[in-house]
């Protein structure tokens, strides 16, 4: 399957929109799962796109940026992994490990380049502020989007326009002489979501809410096992008797998510009730609270705060 010029332009435009949405609009469309769905829709296989997008979404589940730090561009990695998986017949798990993650990591360098290029427009805005040039402020602020969008659009466009032959050759070798490598990549791609969960659990207050973690894991394991067994039993009965037409579906992840949402609501209400039932501070307590309001305890247990002059 050859990429059409329309597909290349649409995927390039969407990759450019991703970074703009992430920086300005925050519509949540700049997420790997959305990137997989939209890329799959453009390529004509939304199911594969959702599989790749969901896997990369879970992979970067606990990854975030702090201050001016750059992070891996999982959105562009999802776009290219989806396009090449559908266009060349590469298995989704292989595309995630062989294309999605490496591209996401490589584009970190382009993100840094975009930040450096953007400083040109920032200095222009500073000069416009000094000169009270309001039109110039608006113009250079809008132009500052260009380095960001081009940092995604150019690599994605070149990869789609020039890289399909390389990827096809790679797929041929992976399915032939390098079958052992293909198997390893599929295994790595399947385990990457677990890495995302591990990173997320590292930053979440797990010790404080360990009861919810144990309960959620137990409920998920029990219900998944129960519904899988029922589904297997129903499939066997359907094969044994044509009169048995009832269909048993496995437990959808939406049901487990709703259970988790219910526990989150209970925890939120408990916290709010505890906050609202706190006794009103007296005159003596209020002065103590003011002294301790800005105190921060560091890693060594030392307390620092603002001193009144």
Secondary structure, DSSP 4 states (H G I P E B T S, - for coil): -PPPHHHHHHHHHHHHHHHHIIIII--S-SSHHHHHHHHHHHHT-HHHHHHHHHHHHHHTTT----TT-----HHHHHHHHHHHHHHH---HHHHIIIIIHHHHHHHHHHHHHHHHHHHHHHHHHHHHHHTT-HHHHHHHHHHTHHHHHHHHHHHHHHHHHHSHHHHHHHHHHHTTTTHHHHHHHHHHHHHHHHHHHHHHHHHS-TTTTHHHHHHHHHHHHHHHHHHHHHHHHHHHHHHH-TT-----PPPPHHHHHHHHHHHHHHHHHHHHHHHHTSPPP-HHHHHHHHHHTT-EE-TTS-EE-PPP-
